[in-house]
Amino acid sequence: MSSTNLAQSRHGGIDTLRGLACILLLVLHVVGEQATNGLRVPDDHPLAMFTAVFFHLRMPLFAMLSGFVYAYRPPTREVSGQFVTGKMRRVGLPFLFVTTIYGVANTLLGAGYGVPWGEFWQIYVSAYAYLWFLQAVLILFLVIGALDLIFPKARLQVATGFLAVTSALFLSDIGRGIEWMSFDRTLYLAPFFALGVFLNRFEGEATRGVKTAFLSSMALLGTIHFIGVFADPSAVIERRDAMALGLGLTASGSLILFRNVLNFAPLAWIGRFSFGIYLYHMFPVMALLAVYKIMGFPDPWLGLVIGATAGLTLSIAAEIIARSLGPVMPWLPALTLGLKVSGKEKRRHETAPASV
């Protein structure tokens, strides 16, 4: 794909989808995954049901965008070492930094993700808080990168096989409940990441019939899921079952297939900061929730507006500040965002891991 087409693809919809994923994530963390956290809304509150309705889109969309973007520039044998070190810097370094400060903050404040100091090391080798995504997607980058290096002339076949195998693993009992290195979560993300890679490589052959099939399947599965949520708002939504797989694949896949007609400037602007938002949105949200516990919780709708606004603006501001200080303190964007700044730092579409 030419650089021109790459830019058009990004500004024509990829960043819009990144922004959408960020908004859905922020709503979830402000509202709360359960009635006992976040804004403490009951399961039958409209905001709680909203988060439940989009359960099978939120993280699958993040993962699928990661795979789709990866496929623009897979590693070659000439740059395989740079690929590994680049991913470790781009994903691994911010993971270590943010996991540390989030773990320390929660432990000192006695918050929900506090960890006994003697067990603090475990946050780096298990699915910890919302940061498990970085651990899981880094593993997926390395696995698909290795497969592309082994079979450099069969990229579409690699993507097809990877999608089939990961889908089977998703539905199996393998890895369930294993939190070491986010193994269970990695298997959860894997088929969505794989479909992103596949759609990028298959897209030239994607006919109107393929797109219609995705939309039709999404409409059918989405309707069933929607009815289930409203029939029993307190029901546990399974992360790894046939509904999760089918709706996650068809909903995220449909958005990617139709991304060129989904460009929405405000969401696209937010999407340009998706990695920073993912990394740092929970800090202002956590601070607000701590204040609410002392002063009392506001009306849920007002609380959502305040929390989402704070999460967005402060995490975007943190990224802008880190980037602006990069020329004089290159370690800052490297540590906080995994960026390497040299001269005029240039954001690279293909390296953002959280949508990304």
Residue pairs with C-beta under 8 A, 6 or more apart in sequence:
1 9
1 72
6 72
6 349
6 350
7 349
9 259
9 260
10 349
11 263
11 268
12 259
12 260
12 263
13 258
13 259
13 260
13 261
13 262
13 263
13 268
14 65
14 68
14 69
14 259
14 271
14 349
14 355
15 267
15 268
15 269
15 271
15 272
15 274
16 259
16 262
16 263
16 264
16 267
16 268
16 271
17 61
17 65
17 255
17 256
17 259
17 262
17 271
17 355
18 65
18 270
18 271
18 272
18 274
18 352
18 355
18 356
19 264
19 266
19 267
19 268
19 269
19 270
19 271
19 274
20 61
20 255
20 267
20 271
21 58
21 61
21 62
21 65
21 271
21 274
21 355
21 356
22 270
22 271
22 274
22 277
22 278
22 281
22 312
22 355
23 267
23 270
23 308
24 54
24 57
24 58
24 61
25 58
25 62
25 130
25 277
25 278
25 281
26 277
26 281
26 285
26 307
26 308
26 311
26 312
27 47
27 50
27 51
27 304
27 308
28 51
28 58
29 38
29 130
29 281
29 282
29 285
29 307
29 311
30 38
30 39
30 285
30 303
30 304
30 307
30 308
30 311
31 38
31 39
31 41
31 47
31 48
31 50
31 51
31 300
31 304
32 38
32 39
32 40
32 41
32 48
33 51
35 41
35 42
35 43
35 48
37 112
37 289
38 289
39 47
39 289
39 292
39 297
39 298
39 300
39 303
39 304
39 307
40 297
41 47
41 48
41 300
42 48
43 49
43 233
43 234
44 233
44 234
45 300
47 300
47 301
47 304
48 233
49 229
49 230
49 233
52 229
52 233
52 237
53 225
53 226
53 229
55 237
56 225
56 237
56 243
56 244
56 247
56 248
56 251
57 247
57 248
57 251
57 252
59 133
59 188
59 189
59 192
60 189
60 192
60 248
60 249
60 251
60 252
61 192
61 251
61 252
61 255
61 355
62 133
62 278
62 354
62 355
62 356
63 133
63 137
63 140
63 189
63 190
63 192
63 193
63 196
63 252
64 192
64 193
64 195
64 196
64 199
64 252
64 253
64 256
65 196
65 252
65 256
65 355
65 356
66 137
66 140
66 141
66 193
66 196
66 353
66 354
66 355
66 356
67 140
67 144
67 192
67 193
67 194
67 195
67 196
67 197
67 198
67 200
68 196
68 197
68 199
68 200
68 256
69 196
69 349
69 350
69 352
69 355
69 356
70 141
70 144
70 145
70 196
70 197
70 350
71 155
71 159
71 196
71 197
71 200
71 201
72 200
72 349
72 350
73 350
74 144
74 145
74 148
74 155
75 82
75 83
75 145
75 148
75 149
76 149
76 152
77 149
77 152
80 145
80 149
83 145
84 142
84 145
86 351
87 138
87 141
87 142
87 145
87 353
88 138
89 334
89 338
89 340
90 338
90 339
90 351
90 353
91 134
91 137
91 138
91 141
91 338
91 353
92 134
92 138
92 338
93 334
93 335
93 338
94 134
94 275
94 279
94 335
94 336
94 337
94 338
95 131
95 134
95 135
95 138
96 124
97 335
97 336
98 131
98 279
98 280
98 336
99 123
99 124
99 128
99 129
99 131
102 113
102 129
102 131
102 282
102 283
103 113
103 115
103 120
103 123
103 128
105 111
105 283
105 286
106 112
106 113
106 114
106 115
106 129
106 286
107 114
107 115
107 116
107 117
107 120
108 114
109 290
111 286
111 290
113 128
113 129
115 122
115 123
122 128
123 129
125 180
125 181
126 179
126 180
126 181
126 182
127 135
127 136
127 179
127 182
127 184
127 185
129 282
130 278
130 282
132 182
132 185
133 185
133 189
133 278
133 354
134 353
134 354
135 181
135 182
135 185
135 186
136 182
136 185
136 186
136 188
136 189
137 189
137 193
137 353
137 354
138 353
139 181
139 182
139 186
140 186
140 189
140 190
140 193
141 353
144 158
144 162
144 193
144 194
144 197
147 158
147 162
148 155
148 158
151 157
151 158
155 201
156 198
156 201
156 202
159 194
159 197
159 198
159 200
159 201
159 202
160 198
162 194
162 197
162 198
163 191
163 194
163 195
163 197
163 198
166 187
166 190
166 191
166 193
166 194
167 191
167 194
167 245
169 175
169 187
169 190
170 187
170 188
170 190
170 191
170 240
170 244
170 245
171 240
171 241
171 242
171 245
174 187
175 183
175 184
175 186
175 187
176 184
176 240
177 184
178 184
179 185
184 240
187 240
188 239
188 240
191 245
191 248
191 249
192 248
192 249
192 252
195 249
195 252
195 253
196 252
196 256
199 206
199 253
199 256
199 257
203 257
206 257
210 257
211 254
211 257
211 258
214 250
214 253
214 254
214 257
215 250
215 254
217 246
217 250
218 247
218 250
218 251
218 253
218 254
221 243
221 246
221 247
221 250
221 251
222 247
222 251
224 243
225 243
225 247
228 235
229 235
229 237
237 244
238 244
255 262
270 277
270 312
270 316
271 355
272 347
273 315
273 316
273 319
273 320
274 352
274 354
274 355
274 356
275 319
275 337
275 338
275 352
275 353
275 354
275 355
275 356
276 315
276 316
276 318
276 319
276 322
276 337
277 311
277 312
277 315
277 316
277 319
278 354
278 355
278 356
279 315
279 336
279 337
279 354
280 314
280 315
280 318
280 319
281 311
281 312
281 315
282 311
283 314
283 315
284 307
284 310
284 311
284 314
284 315
285 307
285 310
285 311
288 306
288 307
288 310
289 307
292 298
292 303
297 303
298 306
318 336
319 336
319 337
322 332
322 333
322 336
322 337
322 339
323 333
323 337
323 339
323 341
323 345
325 332
325 333
326 332
326 333
326 339
326 341
326 345
327 341
327 343
327 345
330 340
330 341
330 342
333 339
333 341
333 345
334 340
334 341
338 353
339 345
